[in-house]
Amino acid sequence: MSYPNHVPLVETTRGPIVESIHYGSIAICDPTGKLLASVGDPDAVIYLRSSSKPFQILPLVELGGMERFGLTDRELAVMCASHSGTDEHVRVIEGIQRKLGVNTDDLLCGVHPPSDAKTAERMFEHHETITPLRHNCSGKHTGMLAQAILQGFDKEDYINPQHPLQQRVIRTFSEMTGVPVEQILLGVDGCSAPVFAIPLRAAAFAFARLADPSLLPEPRRSALARIFHAMTSHPDMVSGPDTFDTSLMTAGHGRILTKGGAEGYQAAAVLPTNGKPAYGITLKIADGDLSERDGKTSRIAHEGGGRARSTAMVEVLRELGALDENQLKELAPYLPRPQYNWRHIQVGEIRPAFKLDL
């Protein structure tokens, strides 16, 4: 087995030495597919995990599903989400399901506790039942049910790769990334739906087109623009409180879309501005990324929020000039920063270990 040629992306120090190194790779493309910059191995074939959600919902939008079911942009955002299981996320998804005529029992995503700590603690203290609606992929699965109903497909076993719904999804993903269907490697995601592995640069190409779909025909062009607007206008739906995706999109003021995936994957789409093209950015942290300890609590790395991928992504955006000084101040928790122990004594720092060759 051959391994990608990953390089150091993020390092942590303790005292005078580098104690830990997170290796990985980065690819940055424009909407024509040109590789503008890379670090490590841009041709590494990696599973996007939940970073593929904006493209998995694309058939619903371009086939008129938003209008057919009377869905809102806030509802579209949660169908692209790895949400943290708050009551508001559940409320919005229940609203979608009422419009579709489906319910929680139709979901095939499984069950896990909410990743939002406050919600999880409250549910535990009050002995509240955890249902599939709290699963971070319940919005995506509800969106897949919507696609099945819209196209007249059976909604049973909708996650089977051979189901006509999933066949359409993978064709759409192929068209967006430029990778032939037969070259896309399939796996099973944590939520049991199909998951796709392609080169980092191909995924970055797709995210650049999400930011600037002007070279694509209708209805795809308008569908991608609506997905971008929905996610960036409702960042709280895409992830949740105190998460990287929500924080970055909030600071981005509608110009930056980001979507994390499990095992250290992070993607972003940046609108064109000031003569610069749209950017699609993908990165992979080779070790799957870790939780970050801030000296008071230990947080489980939510999809799109481990210490390495968030640090690397903000550094990429900083070097590209996509963030101004005020935005960087908002994103201070992801910049080079002190590392503390349990008594909140500074013991080192967390910092990027790369520079882009622009």
N, C-alpha and C positions, 0 to 999 in steps of 0.2 A: 504494500500500500504506500502511495506517495502522499506527502503532506504539503499543504500550501506553504509558500515562502513568506510566512508572517514575520513581522519585525516589531520591536518595542513601540507601543503607542502611549502607554500611561505607566508611570512609575510612582512608587511610594518610598519615602525615605524614613529613616529612624536614626536620630543623631546625625553623624557625618556621612552615612552610607545609604545607597539605594538598597532597600530591603526586599521589595517585591516589584516584579515587572509584569505588566499585562501585554502580551503580544497580540498582534492582529493585523488587519489590512483594511484599506480605504480605497474607494473608487469614486471619482467625481466626473459626471458626464453632462453634456448639453443636450438639447432636444433633438439634435441630429444624430446622436449616438457617439459623438466625438468624445474620447477620453481626455478631459482637460487636465487632470492631475490624479496621482495615485500614490499610495504608500503601501509597501509590502506587495501583496499579490492580488491585483485587480481581477485576475482570471480565476481566482479560487472559487470553486463551486460550493455554495453554501445554501442551506435551507433558510428562507426568509422568515419562517415561522409567522408570527402575527403581523409582521411588517407587510405581508401581502394583502391584508384586509381591504385596502382601498380598491384593489383590482378584483378581488373576489366579489365585491358588491357591484362592480361596474355594469354587468349585464342587466341588473334590476333597473338601474337608472336609465341606461340608453334604450331599453325596451319599453319605457314609459310606465314603469312600476310605481314611481312616485306619484304620478297623476292618477293612475288606476286605483290606488289604495288611499289616496289623500294623505300621503306622508309628508312630514315637515323636514326641514334641514336639521333640526335638533335630533329627530329620529334617525335621519341618515347618518349623522355623526356617530351615534351609539351603535349602529350596524357596522361601522368601521373600527370599532373600539376594542381595546383590551381594558375594559372598565374595572374599577376597583370595588364594585359591588355595593355602592351606597344605596340608600333608599330612593334617591332621585334617579339613579340608573335603573333600578327596578321599576319605578313608576313609569318612566318613559318606555321601557321595553314592554311592559304590560299594555300600554296604550297602543303600541304597534300591533301586538297580538290581538287586541280587540278588533282592530281594523281588518286584520287578516282572517279572523275567525279561527285562530289556533290558540293553544294554551301551553302551559309549562310542560305538560306531559308529552308534547310533541317534540321537545328539544332532546337532542342526542349528544349534548356536550358534556354530560356528567355533572358532578357536584363538587365544589370545594368551598371553604370559608371565604368570606370577602377579604380582599387584600387590604382594604381600608381598615386600619387598626381600630379606630373609634367604633365603626360599625360592627366589627367582629367582636370587640369587647362587650358592647351592649347586647348583641344577640346571645352571647354566651351567658351573660349575667341574667338575662330574662328568659333563658331556655327557648329562644326562638328557633324555629325550624329553618335549616339552610336548604334552599331549593336550587334547582339549576339556574334560576334567574340571577343568583349571586355569582355564577361562574363568569369569569372575565370575557368569555367568548359567547355569552348568551345573546348579545346583540347580533353578532355575525350569524349565528345559527338561526335566529329569527329572520334575518335578511335572506338566508338561504331558503327558508320555508316560503318567504314571499316570492322568491324567484320560481320555485316549483309551482306554486299556485298560479302565478302570472302566466307561465308557459304551458299550463295544463298537464304538468307532470305529477306523478304520484309523490306525495310528501313522505311516505314511509321510506326508510333507508336512504334518505336524501344525501347522506355523507359517503355513500358508496362511490368509489372513483369511477365506476361504470354507469352510474346514474346519469341520465341525460343532462341534468342540471350541472353536475360536476364536469361533464364533458364540455359543456359550453363555457364554464368558468376557465378550464385549462386552455381552451382555444383562445379565449379573450386574453388570458395572461400571456400566452405565446405571442399574440399579435402586439401586445404592449411592450414586451421585452425583446422581441426579435429572435427569440430562441425557438426553434421548431419544437412542436409538441413531443416528438419522439426523443428529443434530447433533454427534456425536462425530467429531472429525477423526482419521483414521487415518494413520499413517506407519509406517516400518520402523525398528525399533530397531537398536542396534549388534550385537545378537545375532541379528538377522533376524526376530524375532517381531514381531507387530503392537504398535504403541505408540499411546497415546491422548492427544489434546489437548482439554482442557476448561477453563472458567474456573477460576481459582485458588480462588474461593469455593466452587465445586461440589466440588472435590477436598477442601477443608478440611471440608466437610460430611461427606463419606465417612469421613475420618479421625476426626471427632468420633463418628460412629456405630461406628467400630471400637473406640473407647475406651468407649463406652456404648451397646450395642446393645439396651437394654431396651425401646425402642419398636418393635422389629422382631419378627416372628413366628419361631417355630421352624420348621426347624432352623437358620435363619440366625443367630439370636441366639447360640446355643451355639457355632456354627462361628466366628463373629467373636471371641467370648471366648477360644476355644482358640487362634486365631491370635495374638491379643494376648499371651496367656500364654506361648506358645511362643517368640515373638520376644524378649520381655522377660526370659524365664528363660534364654535361650541367646544372649545378645548376641554372643558370640564367633563364632557360626555365621552371623549376619546380615551381618557385615562381616569384622573380623579385627583382629589386633594393631595398636595405634597408629592406629586409625581413629576418626573422629568418631562414627559410629553406635554402635559398640561402646562407646566411652567414655561417651557420653551415657546409653545404656540401663543400663550398669553403675552409673553414678552415680544413675540414677533409681530403682533398687531396685524394679523391677517396676511402677512407676507411669507411666513415660514410654516410649512407643514412638517410634522415629524411623527414617526410611528415606529415604536420599538417592537422587538420580537424576543422570544425566549432564547436562552443560550448566547446572549451577548450580541444580538443583531440590532442595528439601529439604522433607520433610513430617514432621509429628509428631502423635501422639495422646496425650492426657493424661487419666488417669482423673479422675472427679469426686472432690472432697475438700473437707471443711470448708465445706459449703454452696455451693461453686462447682461449676458444671456441668463436664462433660467438654469438653475443647477439642480441636478439629481445627485444625492450623496448616499452612499451605503457604506457601512463599516461592520466589521465582525471582530469581537474580542474572542481570541482563540480559546481561553479557558472557560468561556461561558459567562464571565463576569461574576462578581461577588457582591454580597451585601456590604453596605457601608456602615461602619460604627462611628457615631459622632461623639462618643464619650459619655452619652447619657442613655441612648437607646441603641438597639441593633435592628436595622430594618432589613426585611427580606427584599431582595432585588426584584421589584416589580418589572414587568416587561417594559423596557424603555427607561430604566432607572438605576442600574447598577453603577458603581462608582467609576468604572473605566469607560463605558460607552458614552455616558453623559459628558464626562470630561473631554473625551476625544471629539465628540460631535460639536460641542461649544467651541473648542479650539479650531476645528475646521471652519466653522462659520465666522469666527473672529478673523482668521487669516484671509478668508474670502472677502472680508469687508461687508458681510451681511448683517452685522450687529453694530449699532452705534454705542457710544459710551454709556448712555442711560440704560440701554438694553443689557449691556454687560454687567452693570451694577445690579439689575434685577436678577441676573443669572449667577451672581457671586458664589452660591453654593456649588457650582459646577466648574468654576475657574480654578487655577492653582490655589490651593487652600491648605490651612493647617490640618494636621491629623492629631486627634486628642486621644488620651487614654480614658479609663472609666472615672478618674477624678478630674477630668477636663483639663489635664496638663498637656500642653503641646509637646508631642514627641517627634514630630516630623511633618512632612507635607505630602500632598497628592498633586501630581503635575503631569502635563503632557510630555511625551518623550520624542516628538517628531516635529518636522517642519514640512509644509507643502512645497513642492517644486512647481511654482506657478509661472 
